[in-house]
Amino acid sequence: MTTRAYPKSFHVSRRKGAKFSRRGLRGYFEYRDLGIQRATRGKVVAHVIRARPGKAPHGEWHWHDVDVQFVYVLKGSAVFEYEGIGRVAMKAGTCFYQPPRIRHREIRHSPDLQMIEFVSPARFRTYSAEKPAARKSPGRRSRG
């Protein structure tokens, strides 16, 4: 049997024996690092996110200083709210792209929520944000 040499950036992350950490952006989630940050030398981070039992989202408005961020819902469901868009329900099988720096918040999630998230760059800042101003509907003009 021959052994195949892979480039140092090649990486495989398997579910068996994988560990979730409570260290991460949100205290109501647990994160499983997929090793992509190291493999891409900081260009991208990827992790599986799952709901922590008994922990609910805070619903705080925030935004991320990123170039790319997208999420695929593996299991369960969540409701997010986005500035200029409103509330959006996500369920298993849904993939969503968040434009850079969009203000958003999580409203709620199911206890079994699991998502996979990809963000570039791997190291980024998150900023608290005030609640966005309500959108004004266009005024009606009378024809009289």
N, C-alpha and C positions, 0 to 999 in steps of 0.2 A: 504494500500500500504506500502510495506517495503522499507526502505532506505538501500542501499547497501554501505558498507564502502569499499573504494578502498585504496590500499597502497598509501602513499604520493607521490611516483614516478609516479603513473598513471597520464596521462595528455591527454586532448583532446583539440584540437585547431580547431575552426570552422571558416569558411569563412565569415559568416554573422557577420558584425560589426568589422571584422579584420582591423587593421591599418597597412599601410606601412610607413616605416621611410626612410628618406634620409641618415640617419647615417648608414654607412657600408663601406665596403672595397673600393668600386668604386663609384665615384660621378655621373656616368651616369646610375646608377641603384638605385632602391628603394627595400627595404628588409622588408619582413614580417616574424618575428620570430615565429616559430612554438612551442616554449616552450620545445623543446627536450633537450636543454643544461641543464636547471634546473632539468628536470625529470631524466636525466642520470648523474646528479652531475658532469657535465663538460666533460663527455666522448665523447659526440657527439653534434654538433650543426646542426640544420636544419632550412632552411628558404626558402620562396618563393622569387624569385628575378624577378623583372620586369624592363623593360627599362623605363627610365625617358624621358618624351617627350622633344624633341629638343636637347637631349644630345647624343653625339657620343663617342664611345670608343677612348681612347688615343693610343692604340696599343703598350703600353709599355711592354717590356719583364720583366717577374718577375717569382718567384717561391714561393711556400708555404711550410713551415716546418710542414708537416702533416704526419699522418700515412695512412689515407684513405680520398679520396675525390671523390665523384661522383655526377653527375648532370643528371636530367631528364628534357628534354625540353617539357613544357606543351603546349606552343603556340608560333608561329612565328619561326624565324630562326636566326642562328648566324654562323660566320666563325671564327675559332680559328686557331692558328698556334702553333705547338709543336716542340721542339728541336728534331731532328732526325726523325721526322715524316712528317712535312710539314703542309700545310693547310688542315683543315678538316671542312666540312660543317655539321652543326647540324640543324635539323628541328624538328617540333613537333613529339613526339613519339620516339625520339632518346634518349638513355641513354648512357652516356660516363663516363668512369673511368679514372682519371688522376693519373698516378703513383706518389708516393711521390717525391717531390722536382724536378719535371720535369719543365724545363723552357718553358714558354708559353706566349701567348698574344692573346687578342681578336682583330680581324681585323675589323669586322662590325657586326651589328645585325639589325633585322627588328624592326620597331617602336612598334610592338605588342609583342615583345619577353617576355615570362614568363618561368621561370625554377624553379625547386626545387633542392636544393643542400644539401648534407649531408657531413659533414667534421668531422674527429676525429684526434686529440682531439678538443674540442670545442674552446679552446683558442689556437691560433697559430700565428706565425709570417709570414709576407709576405716580401720578399726581392726583391728589384729591381735587374735586371740582364742585363748584356750587351747582345747585339745581339749575338746569338750563331754563331760560325764559320761555314761557308758554308761547306757542306759535299763534299769531293772530290770524283769524280768518279774514279774508278780504271783505271789506265793507260792501254792503249792497247799495247800489245807487238807484235812486228813484228816477223814473223817466218823466216825472211830472214837472 
